[in-house]
Amino acid sequence: MSAAQADSRTAPKPGSAPTIVRRASWRDAIRLARLSRRCFPQDLRWRAPIAVGASWWLRQLRAHKSESWVVTTPQDLIALLLLVQEREGHASFGPPTSERYWLDLIGVHPDHQRCGLARVLLALAEERARALGRRAVALAVDPVNEPALSLYRAQGWAERQAVSGTIHFVRHIENRAA
């Protein structure tokens, strides 16, 4: 899926509203904070007031080394994706490198889970990494997040060792000739 294709309608469930995958903008910050709170209820950073979460999202949206994507319905945001250049602090992958893209956050509103939206966003992450000449996408997941673990394994992500309480996965990217 190219970014142009991602910025279009995805196949909704029968009887549900159409969805659109697009780049997030500063106008989405408050809704991203609310969605993050719903997607990650155990994460302390989303328990703070919505204004704090919106401020965090505004910083991400302004960062030139990250990309934020959302899945929307006519009513609201229902899924999110945050991709960043690999950075310090992810020790299992060694020093930062321009060969990998880091999938920092992926979340789907609980009412819209198990509809294929996470798979769409994972495919988008791979496409964006490919477009930027990256050789891999990496992520870390909490070992108690069984739905996420099952998703990454089913999608063929290579599981790496657990580091500081998380399990790391890598997806190697084939750079197809254009």
N, C-alpha and C positions, 0 to 999 in steps of 0.2 A: 504494500500500500504506500503510495507516495504521499507527501504532505498535501499535495493538491487533492488527492483522493480522500485523505483523512479529513480534509476540510469540507466534507460533504455529508450527505445523509447515510446513516448506517441502517441496516435492516432491523426494524423494531419487531417486538413480539406482536402477534396478531391482536388487534384491539387496543394496542398501546400507542402513545404519541410518538411521532417520528423523532429521531435523535440526530444531532449534528456533532461531529468532532471538529474542534477548532482550537487555535492558539488562544490561551487565556490573555486577558488584558487587565489593566489596572482597575477597570470597572467591575471586575469579577472578585476583587479582594475580599469583600465582606461575605459574599456567597461561598467563596473558597474556604474561608474560616469556618463557616457554618457546616459546610459539607465535610471538612476535615474532622470536626467535632463528632459528626455522625459516623464517619468511616473509622475513626481511631479513638473510641471512647476511653480507652485505658491510657492513652498517651497524655502525659501531664501538660505538654505545651498547648493542647487544645482545650484544656479545662479552664484556662485563663479567660478573662472577658473577651468577647468577640473582637473588640477593637484591637486587642493584643495580637490575636491570630491574623486579623486583617493586615496589621502592620508587618507581621512576619511575611505574609504573602506578597505584600507590596515590595519588600526587599528582594524576594525571589524573582518577581516579575520585572524588576529593574536591573537585575544582575545580567550582565552581558554574556556570562558563561553558563546560563541555564535556559531551559525552555519549559514553559508550563502549557499544558494542554487540558482541555475540558471536553466532556460529553454533555450536551445540553438537550433538554426537551423545551417545548415552548414555555413551560412554567419555570424551570430551574436547572441548575447544574446537578448532574447525577453521577459523574465520575471525574477523576482528576489524575493527572500524570505530571510529575516533576522530574526532569532530566537535568543533570549537571555534569560538568567536566569532573573527572575523578579528582578528588582532593585529599589532603592530608587527613589522617584519622581513620583510614580504612586499611589497617595494617596488613591484612591477609593478602593484599594485592601489591604490596611493596610501595615504592614511591609513586607520586602522581605521574601519569603518563598520558600522552595525547592519543594513545591507541585505544583507550576505553572510554565509554560513557557510563556514568553512574545513574541508575534508576533510583532516585532518592525517595519518591513517594508514588504510590499507585493506590487508588482507593475508589470503591464503588459504593454508592449509597445503599444501605441494607435493603431497601425496597426494590432495588434494581440488580441485585446480585444474582449470579447463576443464569445470566442472559447473554453471556459472551462479550460483555463490555471490557472486561479485564484482558481477554485475548486480543481484542481490537487494539487496546492501548499497548500491549506488549509488542504486537506487530508494528505499531507506529514507532515505538522506541527503537526497534531494530532498524526500521527504515531510516529514521533520523540519524542513527549511528552510521549507517551505510553512506548516507548522503554527505556526512561530514568526514568520511574517510576513516572512521573508527573501525577497529578490528573486533571489538567486543562490547557488550553491555553487561554491567555487573550490578548486583543488588544484595542487600542483606535483609533477612527476615527473622522474626522472633520464632524460636523453635516450637512454641505452643500455637502458632497460627497455622493450624492444619489445612484450612482451605487454600491458603497461599502456597504452602509447601506442595500440596497436591497439584495446584495449577502449574507451578514452575516445573515440577517433575514431568507432568503430562505434556507440557509444551517443549520438552527436550532441553531444558536448561541444565548445565553441568553443576552438580552440587560440590561445593568446596568445604573445607573444614569450618567448624564452628569457631568463631572468634568473638571474644568479649560478649558472650551470651546470645550471639546471633549466628544463623547459618547463612553462608554466602553462596550465591549462585552466579554463574557466568554463562552468557550466551555468545558464542563466537559467531561473527558476522562474515558471510561470504560477500566480497565486493564484486558484484556482478558487473560485467562490462555493459556500458550504456548502448 
